[in-house]
Amino acid sequence: MSVIRTAILGYGRSGSTLHAGPIEKNKSFHVTAVCDVDATARQKAVARFGCRPYDDYRRMLKEEPLDLVVIVTRSDQHCQMTCDCLAGGVNVLVTKPWAVNAGEAQRMVSTAKSSGKLLLPWLPARWGSDLQRLRQLVVEEQAIGTVFLVRRVEGSFATRNDWQTERRYGGGYLLNWGPHIVDPPIQLLGSPVKSVYGRLKQTINPGDVEDLFMGILTLANGILVQVEYTVSTESPPTWFLQGTRGTIVVHGTQLKMNARTPAQPSDPTQYSTMQAVPDKMLEEKLAGSLYGDEHQIYKEIAAALCGETRYPVTPASALELSRVLDAIRTSSNENRVVMM
Ligand SMILES: NC(=O)c1ccc[n+]([C@@H]2O[C@H](COP(=O)([O-])OP(=O)(O)OC[C@H]3O[C@@H](n4cnc5c(N)ncnc54)[C@H](O)[C@@H]3O)[C@@H](O)[C@H]2O)c1
């Protein structure tokens, strides 16, 4: 494939920036078409790329020879559009949340298999500087010993008033933020989720969906993971990791580690609090974006489409994430722990 003939389907806030930006800069891609139901969006894309505009993606699939469709429409539209593009013989990159539930996700995975085309889920937090650094410290260096509890939290006090506040459009903070919050600790700890307790709440946003969620996940290896999107004027740590030899706390791009060796009492009858021996203190600023470098991600997308490397986000792992997000919702709706 000398050049990747690309269509952007959904040229809105994210399509016109987060995706069009790196595609425009990368010589491997050529934007030959854009599809949006909004005439102004189409005009902007044509002015920028000189591409052919469509208001109907099915017609675009019939008329355009394409190698890749980048789907950045509303979340409720992703599954059908993805399946139609794959069945039409085109590779698909689909933004997060790639599906509104695991049933949809499974349908997309099956359609990709039968079509023989590539299905590339967009999960940029997997390239995040926080996850990369934590992987080095926690997994490679075992710097805080055996991890037993990880908290991953985001929050704000901002409200929104768009389709993201409506269930029928696939809105709600579990789908919108879950891929950024729930997925990274699972990737970091590398163990399947075995049970899920979840709570959803609507607090300050309009609409009919949650703007706050919490989940407590127990992994197969016994590690507890607390995930949360919260509504707050103050910022809790974005990561809080506890291990048998210390603690790591992350506030955005600020990471602090306090590693200690627990004291071992030599006299078993001694009944006093033993102070741990300080081991290593670390304070650093994380280099790079918390949601990865979209230019780097698009380089990897191009390499995967050209058959040079495998795209690191497998559909199977994105399907697993959809199952966990479903379980948080089911747990909240049915007030029970969901076994996976
Ligand atoms: N960090 C991230 O990865 C990130 C950031 C923002 C948004 N997103 C995701 O991107 C998706 C879009 O979000 P957004 O904020 O850009 O929304 P948006 O509403 O700004 O854009 C959606 C676009 O799709 C168009 N559209 C609607 N129906 C269509 C149809 N039938 N055919 C063609 N075009 C159609 C709309 O006109 C609009 O231009 C969401 O799923 C969201 O979760 C991801």
The ligand as an ORCA input file, in Angstrom:
! r2SCAN-3c Opt
* xyz 0 1
  N      -9.690     11.342     23.618
  C     -10.471     10.716     22.765
  O     -10.162      9.657     22.288
  C     -11.794     11.358     22.381
  C     -11.993     12.719     22.612
  C     -13.219     13.264     22.225
  C     -14.206     12.460     21.657
  N     -13.980     11.140     21.446
  C     -15.042     10.294     20.844
  O     -15.281     10.732     19.517
  C     -16.670     10.540     19.186
  C     -17.216     11.865     18.661
  O     -17.186     12.813     19.688
  P     -17.165     14.374     19.337
  O     -17.024     15.077     20.630
  O     -16.197     14.627     18.251
  O     -18.668     14.537     18.778
  P     -19.197     15.618     17.754
  O     -20.680     15.654     17.944
  O     -18.449     16.882     17.852
  O     -18.862     14.967     16.313
  C     -19.615     13.949     15.736
  C     -19.758     14.276     14.251
  O     -20.458     13.214     13.619
  C     -21.360     13.783     12.704
  N     -22.435     12.825     12.399
  C     -23.539     12.534     13.121
  N     -24.288     11.608     12.493
  C     -23.620     11.285     11.364
  C     -23.862     10.377     10.307
  N     -24.956      9.591     10.284
  N     -22.991     10.328      9.271
  C     -21.891     11.116      9.269
  N     -21.594     11.984     10.256
  C     -22.455     12.062     11.291
  C     -21.843     15.049     13.379
  O     -22.429     15.952     12.457
  C     -20.555     15.558     13.991
  O     -19.853     16.415     13.105
  C     -17.343     10.051     20.456
  O     -17.548      8.669     20.385
  C     -16.360     10.408     21.571
  O     -16.435      9.531     22.658
  C     -12.789     10.573     21.766
*
